[in-house]
């Protein structure tokens, strides 16, 4: 069927109207939005999303958030590549200190809002009855997930424990055998246990709080005293709303505590 000039013209008008409507919708109904860029460790995703949503409701209705999630090392590298951002949140002090040294984060802006503990995470009910880190490492049927020590805070801490306990050589051998698997984040290590891809994870205690019906915590004396600070920092190159956002997150530290983060004062 051939279309006449009139039909073609009507079709073009309709198409143009649809494109305009879509573009108008993307702009928020013609409203301009300020984009806030947040670089954060995925371990802290749920409390951060809750706090930032409140900040937008209360102080910045015309804001939208561009999240960059991952390990603390990965997000710091992304912050460097992107040339700046509005907030950086890590699950240890190692990478924030590095960020200050590399001129990515403001010196003096590293605020500790709580602590998380390194622990063993297993599936709910502990089906393999794992009793300790050494027990898990010595079992031929146990697959262990550990954060990659090159960029994952939990992995950095775990590696330190392995070395101090004289277990580093054994862990290196088990990596080669595939019984110890390096995860790209503390969250991924816990997720592997949830999905049955690992039997135990050396990661942070918050995952037993976040997923209580799926995961349990096994406390181990080797890990009991290993704590990591949750650090909120202000990027050196930031936007006009960054300081207000930073202050808001720090002043709402109690939200982190609902998700398994321990208060700074214990």
Secondary structure by P-SEA (a helix, b strand, c coil): ccccaaaaaaaaaaaaaaaaaaaaaaacccbbbbbbbbbbbccccaaaaaaaaaaaaccccccccccccccaaaaaaaaaaaccccbbbbccaaaaaaaaaacccccccccccbbbbbbbbbccccccccccaaaaaacccbbbbbccccccaaaaaaaaaaaaacaaaaaaaaaaaccbbbbccaaaaaaaaaacccccccccccccccccccbbbbbbcccccbbbbbbbbbbcccccaaaaaaaaaaaaaaaaaaaccccccc
